Amino acid sequence: MKKYIFLSLLLASSFYSLAQEITGTTRTSDKYSEAIREINKGYFENDFSAFNKFISNDATLSINGENYNKIQVREGFSMHHKLYENINMPMNFVETTFYDENNNNQVWSHLWGWWKGTSKRTGETDTPNPVNVSFKWVDGKIVSASWIFDPTRLNEEIASSQK
């Protein structure tokens, strides 16, 4: 009897889980995805006007799990240009998902790519480094963003530049 009750509960919870699936529409040519491309292009050129325009002044920003404010992130990313030249992402993909009422109608953009740059110190071009960024939009502004990447080479460049 206990076996049948367990199986019944397992089946019921499975159906409940399936009914709660995340639903929404994903696009790649919408205004939010285009704004992310504009921010990224500006970063490559050390121009943060799109970053300033689209990221809220009080946004919650995280880089590899560490929280920073908008000014700190902008200055940190701009510092990359003191260490590297020819910064680019030869392969990248941007999409935005418009979730339905099951997820409070949230809008999230996601960027996946391979970061690449040439060290000004050594002249060596780094092996492309995978980057994943998620941006939460509210009323046309990014209110939350999280960058995830391997910082090893960047940290080595920073340490070498301080010697």
C-alpha positions in Angstrom: 0.0 0.0 0.0 2.8 2.4 0.9 4.4 1.7 -2.5 1.2 2.8 -4.3 0.8 5.9 -2.2 4.5 6.8 -3.0 4.0 6.2 -6.7 0.8 8.3 -6.7 2.5 11.2 -5.0 5.5 10.9 -7.4 3.2 11.0 -10.4 1.1 13.9 -9.1 4.2 15.9 -8.3 5.6 15.2 -11.8 2.4 16.5 -13.4 2.5 19.6 -11.2 6.1 20.3 -12.1 5.3 20.0 -15.8 2.4 22.4 -15.5 4.7 25.0 -14.0 7.1 25.1 -17.0 8.7 28.4 -18.0 7.0 29.9 -21.0 7.7 32.9 -23.1 8.9 34.1 -26.4 12.6 34.4 -27.4 13.8 36.8 -30.0 17.1 37.9 -31.5 16.2 41.1 -33.4 14.2 43.0 -30.8 15.1 46.4 -29.3 16.6 44.8 -26.2 18.9 42.4 -28.1 20.0 45.3 -30.3 20.8 47.4 -27.2 23.0 44.6 -25.9 24.8 44.5 -29.2 25.3 48.3 -29.0 26.7 48.0 -25.4 29.1 45.3 -26.5 30.2 47.2 -29.6 30.9 50.2 -27.4 32.9 48.1 -25.1 35.2 46.9 -28.0 35.8 50.6 -28.9 36.2 51.8 -25.2 33.0 53.8 -25.6 30.6 53.4 -22.8 27.8 55.7 -24.0 25.4 52.8 -24.6 26.4 51.3 -21.3 25.5 54.5 -19.6 22.3 54.9 -21.5 20.8 51.4 -20.9 22.1 50.4 -17.5 20.2 51.9 -14.6 22.4 53.9 -12.1 21.3 51.7 -9.3 21.5 48.4 -11.1 22.6 45.2 -9.3 25.7 44.2 -11.2 27.8 41.0 -10.6 31.0 39.8 -12.2 31.8 36.2 -11.3 29.7 36.4 -8.2 31.2 39.7 -6.9 28.9 42.7 -6.7 29.9 46.1 -8.1 28.1 49.4 -8.9 27.7 50.8 -12.4 30.8 53.1 -12.1 33.0 50.3 -10.9 32.0 48.0 -13.8 32.4 50.7 -16.4 35.9 51.7 -15.1 36.9 48.0 -14.8 35.8 47.2 -18.4 37.5 50.4 -19.6 40.7 49.3 -17.9 40.8 46.3 -20.2 41.9 48.7 -23.0 45.0 49.7 -21.0 46.1 46.1 -21.0 44.8 44.8 -24.3 44.3 46.0 -27.9 42.1 44.5 -30.6 39.5 43.5 -28.1 36.7 41.6 -29.8 34.3 38.7 -29.7 34.7 36.9 -33.0 31.8 34.6 -32.1 28.8 35.8 -30.0 25.1 35.4 -29.8 22.4 37.6 -28.2 18.8 36.7 -27.5 16.0 38.2 -25.4 13.3 36.2 -23.7 9.9 37.8 -22.9 8.5 35.6 -20.2 4.8 35.3 -19.6 2.7 35.8 -16.4 4.1 32.5 -14.9 7.4 34.5 -14.5 5.9 37.9 -13.8 6.3 39.1 -17.4 10.1 39.5 -17.0 12.4 40.4 -19.8 15.9 39.0 -19.9 18.6 39.3 -22.5 21.5 36.8 -22.7 24.9 37.2 -24.4 27.2 34.3 -25.1 30.5 34.8 -26.8 34.2 34.2 -27.0 36.3 37.2 -25.7 39.6 37.8 -27.4 42.3 40.5 -27.0 46.0 41.1 -27.7 48.2 41.8 -24.7 49.9 45.2 -25.0 52.6 43.9 -22.7 53.5 40.7 -24.5 51.9 41.1 -28.0 50.3 37.7 -27.5 46.7 37.2 -28.4 44.8 35.4 -25.7 43.0 32.1 -26.4 39.3 33.0 -26.8 37.7 33.1 -23.4 34.0 32.1 -23.1 31.7 34.8 -21.6 28.1 34.5 -20.5 26.1 37.6 -19.5 22.5 37.9 -18.4 20.6 41.2 -18.3 17.3 41.9 -16.7 15.2 44.7 -18.2 12.6 46.8 -16.4 11.0 49.9 -18.2 13.7 50.0 -20.9 16.6 49.9 -18.4 18.9 47.1 -17.3 18.3 46.7 -13.6 20.4 43.6 -13.0 23.3 41.9 -14.9 25.7 39.1 -14.3 28.9 38.5 -16.2 30.5 35.1 -15.9 34.0 34.3 -17.4 37.3 32.9 -16.5 39.4 35.8 -15.1 42.7 34.0 -15.0 44.5 35.6 -17.9 43.0 39.1 -17.1 44.3 38.7 -13.5 47.7 37.7 -14.8 47.8 40.8 -17.0 46.8 43.1 -14.1 49.4 41.6 -11.8 52.1 41.9 -14.5 51.2 45.6 -15.1 51.6 46.4 -11.5 55.2 45.2 -11.2 
